[in-house]
Amino acid sequence: MISGNSAFHTAIFDALCACLNLSAAEGIRLIHEAYAEPENVPRPPRNRNVIYWTILQDPASDPVSTEYVAEADSTGSHVPTVWTTLKYQLIIVCYGPACEEYACRIRAMLFLDGAGFPRRILRDAGIFPVPDPPQPSLLHEEEGSLWRKRADLTVSLRVRDEQTAQARNAITTAPAVIFH
């Protein structure tokens, strides 16, 4: 679903850049997708700000809703389409001296709507953030013999997944059997 879809990943990156009022070039230096192998993660200097994000399926992963539509195309065939709204969690981890500021700004700005704003960027990709996420958690993480500032933010998402089945021919005449 969302794990292999680069359009979703691009939309989330663009929305995070919009939250922080960054261009894509500035965002590439600051915002990174979380690494699959945490033991091999590069460690930036403690005084450098960096934001990691990942998407995880919500533990209560039953679909929120399912919608089915079968429309006839130009050839008269019916193409069934099923939209399922699935639950995900967007996990954002901010490191560095401004970690708390970045996490709070993302939380506040993520729900701004309008052209170029984060909510519109996500909605156009079929991603709908659930309003009022909890406040970011502030932590200190040990790195060697020093401590690194960290702020964690979790935002619930509803993602609209579209599945289109193969076209089926329409029934133009019903078979009739006459018994005497």
Secondary structure, 3 states (H helix, E strand, C coil): CCCCCHHHHHHHHHHHHHHCCCCHHHHHHHEEECCCCHHHCCCCCCCCCEEEEEEEECCCCCCCEEEEEEEECCCCCEEEEEEEEEEEEEEEEEECCCHHHHHHHHHHHCCCCCCCCHHHHHHHCCEEECCCCCCCEEEEEEECCEEEEEEEEEEEEEEEEEEECCCECCCCCCCCCCCC
